[in-house]
Amino acid sequence: MSALITVEQVGFSYRKRQVLNRVNVSFRSGEVVSLLGPNGSGKTTLLKVMLGLLQPDTGEVFFAGRALKTVSPKVLARRIAYVPQIHREAFAYTVEDVVLMGRMPYHTFFSTNSPVDREIAAAAMEKLEIAHLRDRPYTEVSGGERQLALIARSLTQGADVFIMDEPVNGLDYGNQMRLLSGIRNLAKEGLTFIMTTHFPDHALMTSDRVILMQQGAVVADGLPEETITRETIFALYRIDVDVVAVNGNGRVCMPVWSTYGRAKN
């Protein structure tokens, strides 16, 4: 399958400090890809370059076979959605209002939402099982429900690529699992998810591929079970772990506590 997004030899610097160093990665339709690495490894900067928010110093990003810089902002706004970390609106819009904001790329500034727009928004909320929150103030629902509302907004937008920067940050365990499950289910419909994370377990649980980054470079790119190993986690974070299978239902990272002065049980 041909790549939907391709990053070729991309370099980027902030005030002469190199943040990305000749990065080469690609992303295909229907993939869930996790970017894993310590703070300062370049993960968020790479997302911003792929969104067109930052222009690379060297190299090029391609979207659907075209140089990203030649694709109109309107086309990008319809195809690529950015889902930030926990997001709070200044005003108490309803959840439905927030989801309907996804229709903005299809209207002029003074347009109002049509019945068709509302049907599209309603279908997105149903798909993510948040239709019961339709009339609730967005500021009063949980962090996980806000994240699901932002994904519903992106579906309403018509996006097929979702770029997410640490989407579970600040969420409790239950909302983390519900959000990750929603991402996996949507990927089965051919949608693409590219997300940064600080949790190797989440990458193992959710991803088709994992990209490891360190000091602005890609140091590994492959299947989760190939890229997340005791050796790679130690190289990234200087922490000893065992990566173990759990009842035939995936793998998890277990810290080796004896390394840090605690005896094993």
ABEGO torsion letter per residue (X at the ends): XBBABBBBGBBBBBGGBBABBGBBBBBBBGBBBBBBEBBGAGAAAAAAAAAGABBBABEBBBBGGBBAAABBAAAAAAABBBBBBBBBBABBBBAAAAAAAAAAAABBAABBBBAAAAAAAAAAAAAAGAAAAAABBAAABBAAAAAAAAAAAAAAAGBABBBBBGAABGBBAAAAAAAAAAAAAAAAAGBBBBBBBABAAAAAAABABBBBBBGGBBABBEBAAAABBAAAAAAAAGBBBBBBBBGGBEBBBBBBAAAAGBBBX
